[in-house]
């Protein structure tokens, strides 16, 4: 997929190589436009890119993903400096930034591409994701929310979305953003 090489908001690179100390996180939280903005606004986040992951086909298009036939999730690849913002801090933003109990949807957005997912790049990330899920589920259980449906898997291949999707809400400030959380705080 052809996409820009630089981040529309901060001018950093969207694609490797990244500065040596950087790490990555990969999250699905519904429509990727609002999710990406949530993370690019965080101090310590070097770059964000939207794309598709955890599906069945290679190089999917937006139309294929929206059809439900490719099986991909809309995701955001976050490149971050762990000396400034930790993976655990990103996990807190993940859990608090959407409703992870909705299955194949987020708010009014319905379909498998909107499922909640954490895709991990290391055993440490996987352990942190599972532990944070347990803590957040404990907090959700004190409310009317149900069971978390978030998938936590080793990071699959990431496919960059079309260029017009990258940093969409910076290019289209009045654009759609369906991102919304539960109002429940995630303890670290």
Buried (B, 14 or more C-beta within 10 A) or exposed (E): BEBBEBBBBBEBBBBEEBEEEBBBBBBBBBBBBBBBBBBBEBEBBBBBBBBBBBBEBEEBBBEBBBEEBBBBBBBBBBBBBBEEBBBBBBBBBBBBBBBBBBBBBBBEBEBBBBBBBBBBBEEEBBEBBEEBBEBBBEBBEEEEBBEBBBBBBEBBEBBBBBBEBBBBBBBEEEEEBBBEBBEBEBEE
